[in-house]
């Protein structure tokens, strides 16, 4: 199974837009794709895809309930068809309190003499729901901040796709990425790998080859660099479409935007091959 977390230490680097773009491309390649939105914020994958999910309904079943072993229904009832060839487990407001909820669930399990690992819950839920049988591709989009959302995503997928800002600060984060991965591997007691590092938002005056070579020199796979496409991506968020569908349903893409969409499709193909 191809499984990865779209990971970034910082916000504003196009993490969620990239997740939506890759899910669309994988689906276009004939793969059965499930995406999971673990980000409790409003500007999330669920919002971008325009999925109408009851995130404010405290009585509704949601992924948070399943993570603390208090589901109100079957896992497959959480699955939404996005209309873009892939499925989504949407986020919910309960995810905002996930750290404390998992801690309480762990304490209760200990009192009962049961095993409960807060950072392994997503993997356990997916295994119990036979997700690895029903899908061949899994993409998880957690928040950038460290915590159980991120740790559950990484423990379930074991692999990262990392968008970075093509600036000195962004490159500095890449230089520290190996230590981050080692720390995650040690903390979660698993092997964590990096499938690709993607400079995202290259300006017209920037040397994209410079960023790609620097990332590759550090030992990471960097197949493409995505140019600054603010107009396209802001339009996607405004109209709630993944990029490939925004240019079909809202407005036609300019030639340079078509080139970027082709790069995103090539990136998905590359990830499928290296994984």
C-alpha positions in Angstrom: 0.0 0.0 0.0 1.2 3.5 -0.8 0.8 5.5 2.3 2.2 8.9 3.3 1.7 12.0 5.4 2.0 15.4 3.8 4.2 17.0 6.4 5.5 20.5 7.1 7.0 22.1 10.2 5.4 25.4 9.2 2.1 26.5 7.9 1.6 28.4 4.6 3.7 26.2 2.4 0.8 24.7 0.4 0.6 21.4 2.4 -3.1 20.8 2.0 -3.3 22.0 -1.6 -0.5 19.6 -2.4 -2.4 16.8 -0.6 -5.5 17.5 -2.7 -3.5 17.7 -5.9 -1.7 14.4 -5.3 -4.9 12.6 -4.3 -6.5 13.7 -7.5 -3.5 12.6 -9.6 -3.3 9.2 -7.9 -7.0 8.7 -8.5 -6.6 9.7 -12.2 -3.9 7.0 -12.4 -6.5 4.4 -11.4 -5.6 4.1 -7.8 -8.1 3.6 -5.0 -7.3 6.6 -2.7 -8.4 7.4 0.8 -7.5 10.8 2.3 -7.8 11.6 6.0 -8.1 15.1 7.3 -6.7 15.3 10.9 -6.4 19.0 10.9 -9.0 20.6 13.3 -8.7 24.0 11.7 -11.3 25.5 9.3 -8.9 25.9 6.4 -8.5 22.2 6.0 -8.6 19.5 3.3 -12.3 19.0 4.1 -13.0 22.7 3.4 -10.9 22.8 0.2 -12.7 19.8 -1.2 -16.1 21.3 -0.4 -17.2 18.2 1.5 -20.3 18.9 3.6 -19.5 17.2 6.9 -21.1 17.8 10.3 -17.9 19.2 11.9 -19.8 21.3 14.4 -22.3 18.5 15.5 -21.1 17.1 18.8 -23.5 14.2 18.5 -22.2 13.1 15.1 -19.8 10.2 14.7 -16.3 11.3 13.6 -12.7 10.2 13.3 -12.0 11.6 16.7 -14.5 9.2 18.4 -12.9 6.3 16.7 -9.4 7.3 17.8 -10.5 7.3 21.4 -12.4 4.0 20.9 -15.8 5.6 21.4 -17.4 5.3 17.9 -21.0 5.8 17.3 -21.0 3.7 14.1 -18.9 1.8 11.6 -15.8 3.3 10.2 -17.0 3.1 6.6 -19.9 5.4 7.5 -17.3 8.2 8.0 -16.2 7.9 4.4 -17.3 10.7 2.0 -17.1 10.5 -1.7 -15.4 13.8 -2.7 -16.6 13.7 -6.3 -13.0 13.8 -7.5 -12.3 10.1 -7.8 -11.1 9.6 -4.2 -12.6 9.3 -0.7 -12.2 11.5 2.4 -12.5 11.0 6.1 -13.4 14.6 7.1 -12.2 16.5 10.1 -14.4 17.4 13.1 -14.2 19.9 15.9 -13.6 17.1 18.4 -10.0 16.9 17.0 -9.3 20.2 18.7 -9.4 18.3 22.0 -7.7 15.2 20.8 -4.6 15.4 23.0 -6.7 15.5 26.2 -9.2 13.0 25.0 -6.4 10.5 24.1 -4.8 11.0 27.5 -8.1 10.3 29.3 -8.7 7.2 27.2 -5.2 6.0 28.0 -5.8 6.4 31.7 -9.0 4.5 31.5 -7.4 1.7 29.6 -4.6 1.5 32.2 -7.2 1.3 35.0 -8.8 -1.6 33.2 -5.4 -3.3 32.5 -5.8 -2.8 28.7 -3.3 -1.7 26.2 -3.8 1.8 24.6 -1.1 3.7 22.8 -2.3 7.3 21.9 0.1 7.5 18.9 -0.9 4.2 17.4 -4.7 4.6 17.4 -5.1 5.7 13.7 -3.2 2.6 12.5 -5.2 0.3 14.7 -8.5 1.9 13.5 -7.4 1.5 9.9 -6.4 -2.1 10.3 -9.7 -3.0 12.1 -11.6 -1.3 9.3 -9.7 -3.3 6.6 -8.7 0.0 4.9 -5.5 -1.6 3.5 -7.7 -4.1 1.7 -10.2 -1.6 0.4 -7.7 1.0 -0.8 -4.2 1.0 -2.3 -3.3 4.6 -1.5 -3.6 6.5 1.8 -2.8 10.2 2.3 -3.1 11.8 5.7 -3.1 15.6 6.2 -2.4 16.5 9.8 -1.7 20.0 11.3 1.9 21.2 11.1 2.3 21.4 14.9 3.8 18.4 16.8 1.2 16.4 18.8 -1.0 13.3 18.5 -2.6 14.4 15.2 0.8 14.4 13.5 2.2 11.4 15.4 -0.9 9.2 14.5 -0.5 10.2 10.9 3.1 9.3 10.7 2.7 6.1 12.7 0.0 5.0 10.3 1.9 5.9 7.1 5.6 5.6 7.9 6.4 7.9 5.0 6.5 11.7 4.4 6.0 14.0 1.5 7.4 17.4 2.5 6.6 20.7 0.9 9.0 23.5 1.8 9.2 27.2 1.2 11.9 28.1 -1.3 13.6 30.6 0.9 16.7 30.6 3.2 14.4 29.7 6.1 12.8 26.9 4.2 16.1 25.5 3.1 17.2 25.6 6.8 14.3 23.4 7.7 15.4 20.9 5.1 18.8 20.9 6.5 17.3 19.9 9.9 14.9 17.4 8.3 17.1 14.4 8.8 17.3 15.0 12.6 13.5 15.5 12.6 12.9 12.2 10.9 15.4 10.4 13.3 13.6 11.9 16.3 10.2 10.9 15.0 11.5 7.4 14.3 13.0 7.1 17.8 9.9 8.6 19.6 7.4 6.4 17.7 9.7 3.4 17.6 9.2 2.9 13.8 11.2 3.6 10.7 10.1 6.8 9.0 11.2 7.6 5.4 10.9 10.7 3.2 9.5 10.0 -0.2 10.0 13.5 -1.6 10.8 17.1 -0.6 9.0 19.6 -2.8 10.0 23.3 -3.0 6.6 25.0 -3.4 6.2 28.6 -4.5 9.3 29.3 -6.6 9.2 32.9 -7.7 10.0 34.1 -11.2 13.4 35.5 -10.1 14.4 32.4 -8.2 16.7 29.7 -9.4 14.6 26.5 -9.0 17.5 24.3 -9.9 19.5 25.8 -7.0 16.9 24.6 -4.5 16.5 21.2 -6.1 20.3 20.6 -6.1 20.6 21.7 -2.5 17.9 19.4 -1.4 19.4 16.5 -3.4 22.8 17.2 -2.0 21.3 16.7 1.5 20.3 13.2 0.4 16.5 13.8 -0.2 14.5 13.0 -3.3 13.3 16.2 -5.0 11.8 15.4 -8.4 10.1 18.8 -9.1 9.9 22.4 -7.9 6.5 24.0 -8.0 6.4 27.6 -9.2 4.5 30.3 -7.4 0.9 29.9 -8.6 -0.9 32.1 -6.1 -3.7 33.1 -8.4 -4.5 29.4 -9.2 -4.2 28.1 -5.7 -6.1 31.0 -4.1 -8.9 30.5 -6.6 -9.0 26.8 -5.6 -9.6 27.7 -1.9 -12.1 30.5 -2.8 -14.2 28.1 -4.9 -13.4 24.9 -3.0 -11.9 22.8 -5.8 -8.7 20.8 -6.1 -6.5 22.5 -8.7 -7.1 20.1 -11.6 -10.9 20.5 -11.2 -10.8 24.3 -10.6 -9.3 24.7 -14.1 -12.1 22.6 -15.5 -15.1 23.9 -13.6 -14.3 27.6 -12.9 -11.8 28.9 -15.4 -9.4 27.6 -18.0 -5.8 27.3 -17.0 -3.1 29.5 -18.5 -0.3 27.7 -20.2 2.1 28.1 -17.3 -0.6 26.8 -14.9 -1.1 23.8 -17.2 2.6 23.2 -16.9 2.3 23.2 -13.0 -0.6 20.8 -13.1 1.4 18.5 -15.3 4.3 18.7 -12.8 1.9 17.8 -10.0 0.8 14.8 -12.0 4.4 13.8 -12.6 5.1 14.1 -8.9 2.3 11.7 -8.1 3.7 9.2 -10.7 7.2 9.6 -9.2 5.9 8.9 -5.6 4.0 5.8 -6.8 7.3 4.5 -8.4 9.7 5.3 -5.6 7.3 4.0 -2.9 
